[in-house]
Amino acid sequence: MSYLVTARKWRPDVFEDVVGQEHVTKTLQNAIAQNRIAHAYIFSGPRGCGKTTTARLLSKAINCEKRKGYNPCNKCSQCLEITEGRSVDVFEIDGASNRGIDEIRDLRETVRYNPTRAKYKVYIIDEVHMLTTQAFNALLKTLEEPPPYLLFIFATTEIHKVPATILSRCQRFDFRRNSIEEITSRLKFIASEEGITVDNEALLFIAKKSDGSMRDSQSIFDQLIALCGTTMTGAQVRESLNVVDEEIFFSITECILSKDIPRGLSIVEEIMFKGYDFREFFRG
């Protein structure tokens, strides 16, 4: 079996496994259970926080052949096809590379036809804010009067760039950054399942470096496994990620408070000498 990166191997396959977005997943679970699926959703939030994953889960749940409750079974033909990206009725479109009016006109032509095999025809448009104004305008009529089998799920990291006319036709869900506690807890679980020994300091460094992105944290985790093997320590992670020692922060703070400019400049010189990234230093 070919190697899968952590973010793909441990991608949530039920709503409960989507970390830190309960305000979104609970609403969608209820909508599925009550058969109150809207015709268009827009998921906004920072990168790597679960927007596309949730869109796929919703696509599977509403098309699942053996669903009980609100979660997909992940075993029927529809679930497997969507998971493997080979469904003929669920389309994932990159808004950045399909942003023009011609592409949206082609899409409008295809939505007129019933689903081939699934109950719903689903269009997941990622980075939807990249569409041109003309492309957005071309979507309006379809969003206003969609056929009953059609579902649009838009995802964006820049919600302010999406026209109000589009937003008013969608149910909007705002995803948030994952907390350090959520990221460390998830990584600790994955490490345990994978047989990786990792200390709490290492997990903390990874979580801080990922800037609230669960996907980024798992990518960093993969990188560090390649370096450290099955045992990962805080010291190894600190060196690999070029994490500034806390003592330096304390020292520079003391210099600022005491107005000790010469010593402060000396510490800055030390930071440069050790090759630390100044942007990371100021973020720290």
matplotlib code that plots the C-alpha trace (Angstrom):
import matplotlib.pyplot as plt

x = [0.0, 1.3, 2.3, -0.3, 0.6, -0.9, -3.4, -4.9, -4.7, -6.4, -8.9, -12.1, -14.7, -17.5, -18.6, -17.5, -13.9, -13.8, -11.9, -13.0, -15.9, -18.8, -20.9, -20.8, -20.9, -23.8, -26.0, -25.2, -25.9, -29.3, -30.1, -29.2, -31.2, -34.2, -33.8, -33.5, -30.6, -30.1, -29.3, -26.1, -23.6, -20.6, -17.8, -15.4, -12.3, -8.5, -6.6, -6.5, -9.3, -11.7, -13.8, -13.1, -13.3, -16.7, -17.9, -16.9, -18.6, -21.8, -21.6, -21.2, -23.9, -26.6, -25.7, -25.0, -27.0, -26.9, -26.9, -28.2, -28.7, -26.5, -23.1, -22.1, -21.5, -18.2, -18.7, -21.4, -20.5, -21.4, -19.3, -16.3, -16.5, -16.7, -13.8, -11.7, -12.6, -14.2, -17.8, -19.6, -22.0, -19.8, -17.4, -14.5, -13.6, -10.7, -12.1, -8.6, -8.1, -11.8, -12.6, -14.0, -17.5, -16.9, -16.2, -19.3, -21.5, -20.3, -21.1, -24.6, -25.1, -24.2, -26.4, -29.4, -29.0, -30.1, -27.5, -26.2, -26.1, -26.4, -29.3, -27.7, -25.4, -22.8, -20.4, -17.7, -16.0, -12.8, -11.4, -14.6, -13.6, -11.3, -14.2, -14.6, -17.5, -19.0, -18.7, -20.4, -23.2, -23.6, -24.2, -27.0, -29.9, -28.9, -28.5, -31.9, -33.9, -31.8, -33.2, -34.1, -31.2, -28.5, -26.2, -23.5, -20.8, -18.5, -15.3, -13.2, -10.4, -11.5, -15.2, -15.1, -14.3, -17.6, -20.4, -23.3, -25.7, -24.0, -23.8, -27.5, -28.4, -26.3, -26.2, -23.0, -20.7, -17.6, -14.8, -12.3, -8.7, -7.9, -6.6, -3.2, -5.0, -7.1, -4.1, -1.9, -4.7, -5.3, -1.5, -1.2, -3.9, -2.4, 1.1, -0.4, -2.1, 1.1, 3.4, 5.2, 6.6, 6.4, 6.7, 4.4, 7.0, 7.4, 3.6, 3.4, 6.1, 4.3, 0.9, 2.4, 4.2, 1.0, -0.8, -4.2, -4.2, -4.8, -3.6, -0.3, 0.3, 0.0, 2.3, 4.9, 4.4, 5.1, 8.3, 9.5, 8.8, 11.1, 13.8, 13.2, 11.8, 9.6, 10.8, 10.3, 11.6, 11.1, 14.8, 14.7, 11.6, 13.0, 16.1, 14.3, 11.6, 14.2, 12.2, 13.6, 14.6, 12.2, 15.2, 15.8, 12.3, 12.7, 16.0, 14.7, 11.7, 14.0, 16.0, 12.9, 11.6, 15.0, 15.7, 19.0, 19.7, 23.2, 22.2, 19.1, 21.2, 23.5, 20.6, 19.4, 22.8, 22.7, 19.4, 20.8, 24.0, 21.9, 19.9, 16.5, 13.7, 12.9, 9.2, 9.0, 10.7, 8.3, 5.3, 6.7]
y = [0.0, 3.4, 5.9, 8.5, 11.7, 12.1, 14.8, 12.4, 9.2, 10.8, 12.9, 12.8, 10.4, 11.3, 14.7, 14.1, 13.8, 17.4, 19.1, 22.5, 23.2, 21.9, 25.0, 24.0, 20.2, 20.1, 22.3, 20.2, 17.0, 18.3, 19.4, 16.0, 14.1, 16.4, 16.3, 20.1, 20.4, 23.9, 24.3, 26.3, 26.6, 28.8, 27.8, 30.5, 30.5, 30.2, 27.5, 23.9, 24.2, 21.6, 23.4, 21.0, 18.0, 19.1, 19.7, 16.1, 14.7, 16.5, 15.3, 11.7, 11.9, 13.2, 10.6, 7.6, 4.5, 3.1, 6.1, 5.8, 9.2, 11.9, 10.3, 8.5, 4.8, 5.1, 1.7, 1.9, 2.6, 6.3, 6.9, 5.1, 6.9, 10.3, 9.5, 8.3, 11.3, 9.3, 10.1, 11.2, 13.3, 15.1, 17.7, 19.5, 22.7, 25.0, 28.5, 30.0, 28.0, 28.0, 31.5, 32.9, 33.3, 30.6, 27.9, 29.0, 28.9, 25.3, 24.5, 25.9, 23.6, 20.5, 21.3, 20.9, 17.2, 14.8, 13.0, 9.9, 7.6, 9.7, 11.4, 14.8, 16.4, 18.4, 21.1, 22.0, 25.2, 25.9, 29.4, 30.7, 34.3, 34.0, 33.9, 37.0, 39.4, 38.1, 34.5, 35.3, 37.1, 34.0, 31.9, 34.1, 32.6, 29.0, 29.8, 31.6, 28.7, 25.5, 22.1, 20.0, 17.6, 20.3, 21.4, 24.0, 24.2, 27.1, 27.4, 30.5, 32.0, 35.6, 35.9, 39.7, 39.2, 37.2, 39.5, 40.1, 38.8, 35.4, 35.4, 36.2, 33.0, 30.7, 29.5, 30.8, 28.9, 30.5, 28.1, 29.2, 28.5, 25.5, 26.2, 24.9, 22.5, 21.0, 20.6, 19.0, 16.6, 15.5, 15.0, 13.1, 10.7, 10.3, 9.7, 7.0, 5.3, 5.4, 4.2, 7.5, 8.6, 12.4, 14.6, 17.5, 20.2, 18.9, 18.9, 22.5, 23.7, 22.1, 23.5, 27.0, 26.8, 25.7, 29.0, 27.4, 25.1, 21.4, 20.5, 22.5, 20.8, 17.4, 18.4, 19.6, 16.3, 14.3, 16.3, 15.7, 12.0, 11.8, 13.5, 11.9, 8.5, 7.0, 9.1, 12.9, 15.3, 19.0, 19.7, 18.0, 19.9, 23.2, 22.8, 21.6, 24.4, 27.0, 27.9, 30.9, 30.0, 31.5, 32.9, 35.3, 36.6, 37.2, 39.0, 41.2, 42.1, 43.1, 45.3, 47.1, 47.6, 48.9, 50.8, 49.0, 49.7, 48.3, 45.0, 44.9, 45.3, 42.6, 40.2, 41.2, 40.4, 37.0, 36.3, 37.1, 35.1, 32.0, 32.3, 32.8, 34.2, 37.7, 37.3, 34.1, 35.9, 38.8, 36.4, 34.5]
z = [0.0, -0.9, 1.8, 2.9, 4.6, 8.1, 7.0, 4.4, 6.5, 9.5, 7.6, 9.6, 8.2, 10.6, 11.8, 15.4, 14.3, 12.9, 15.7, 17.0, 14.7, 16.7, 16.0, 12.3, 12.5, 15.0, 12.8, 9.7, 11.7, 12.7, 9.1, 7.8, 10.4, 9.8, 6.0, 5.9, 3.5, 2.0, -1.7, -1.0, 1.8, 2.1, 4.5, 5.4, 7.6, 7.7, 5.8, 7.1, 9.6, 8.1, 5.4, 2.6, 4.9, 6.2, 2.6, 1.7, 4.8, 4.0, 0.4, 1.6, 4.3, 1.9, -0.7, 1.6, 0.7, 4.2, 6.4, 9.9, 11.6, 10.2, 9.6, 6.3, 6.6, 4.6, 3.2, 0.5, -3.1, -2.9, 0.2, -1.3, -4.6, -3.0, -0.6, -3.5, -5.7, -8.5, -8.0, -11.2, -9.2, -6.7, -8.2, -6.5, -8.4, -7.8, -8.0, -8.7, -11.9, -13.0, -12.3, -15.6, -16.9, -19.6, -16.9, -14.9, -18.0, -18.6, -15.0, -15.5, -18.4, -16.5, -13.4, -15.6, -15.8, -13.0, -11.0, -12.7, -9.6, -6.5, -4.9, -5.0, -7.5, -5.4, -6.5, -4.0, -5.2, -3.2, -3.0, -4.4, -3.8, -6.8, -9.2, -11.4, -11.0, -14.2, -13.1, -9.8, -11.7, -13.9, -10.8, -9.4, -11.3, -10.6, -6.8, -6.8, -8.4, -8.2, -9.1, -6.1, -6.6, -6.6, -3.8, -3.9, -1.2, -1.5, 0.6, 1.0, 3.2, 2.2, 2.8, 2.3, -1.4, -2.0, -3.3, -0.9, -3.6, -3.4, 0.4, 0.7, -1.2, 0.9, 4.5, 5.9, 8.4, 9.8, 10.7, 13.4, 14.0, 16.1, 19.6, 20.8, 23.1, 20.2, 18.0, 20.7, 21.7, 18.1, 17.5, 20.7, 19.6, 16.1, 17.6, 19.9, 17.0, 14.9, 17.7, 17.9, 21.3, 21.6, 24.6, 25.5, 24.7, 21.2, 20.7, 22.0, 19.6, 16.6, 17.6, 18.0, 14.6, 12.8, 13.6, 14.3, 11.2, 11.9, 8.5, 8.9, 12.2, 10.7, 7.8, 10.3, 12.3, 9.2, 8.5, 12.1, 12.0, 9.0, 11.1, 14.5, 13.8, 16.4, 19.3, 19.2, 21.8, 22.4, 21.9, 18.4, 17.4, 18.7, 16.6, 13.5, 13.6, 14.6, 17.7, 19.6, 23.2, 25.8, 27.7, 24.7, 25.0, 28.7, 28.1, 25.4, 27.5, 30.4, 28.1, 26.9, 30.4, 31.7, 28.4, 28.1, 24.4, 24.2, 25.7, 23.6, 20.4, 21.6, 21.9, 18.4, 17.1, 18.8, 17.2, 13.8, 14.5, 15.3, 12.1, 13.7, 11.5, 12.7, 11.7, 13.8, 16.7, 16.7, 16.4, 19.4]

ax = plt.figure().add_subplot(projection="3d")
ax.plot(x, y, z, "-o")
ax.set_aspect("equal")
plt.show()
